[in-house]
């Protein structure tokens, strides 16, 4: 199983599993479809949205582990 890190780009995460979009959108990242967001790291996107990148990493890795 792949482990997600906060330095991975949003585009990489969505290629890994498109269902990760649901987690990001539930957290308030509604701009994940924007082309510029695809090249942003999870940490950068979390910072812009005032979110905890480590918490998002944990949620995504928990999801992928199921």
N, C-alpha and C positions, 0 to 999 in steps of 0.2 A: 504494500500500500504506500502510495506517495504521501509524504508529509508536506503540508503547506507551511511556508514561512512568510513573514511580513514583508520581505523584500521581493516576493514574487509579484509579477505584474498582473493586473486584473484580467487581461487577455489570456494569460497563461492559466489562471485559475478557472476561467470559463471553458478553456479547451480541456482541462483536466476533467471537469465535470460541469456541464451546463447548469445543473441544478444548484450549484453554488450561488447562482444569481438570486435565488429565492432568499438565501441567508443574507446576502448583501442588501437586497431591497427591503427585507424585514428590518434590517438595522438602520435604514434610512438612506441608503445609497441608491437613489432612483436614477442616477445618471450613468449607470453601468453600460448602457447602450450607446453612449456618446463615444465617437471614435477616439477622442483624446484620452478618455479614461482607460482605454485598452492598454496604453503604454505607461500608465501610472502604477506605482507599486501599491500593494495593499496598505502599507504604512502611510504613504503619501495621501492616499484617498481617505484613510481614517482620520488623519490629521486635519485635512480640509473640512471634513464633516464633524469634527469634534468627537470622534469615537476612539475607543481603546483598541488599538491594533492587536494587542496580545489576546484580548477577549475574542475578537473576530477569528484569529488564527485558531484558537481553542475550539470555537464553535464549528468552524469548517473542518478541522481535523476530526472532531467527534462525529460529524456527519459522514465523513469519508470512511470512518472506521466501522460504521454500521453495515 
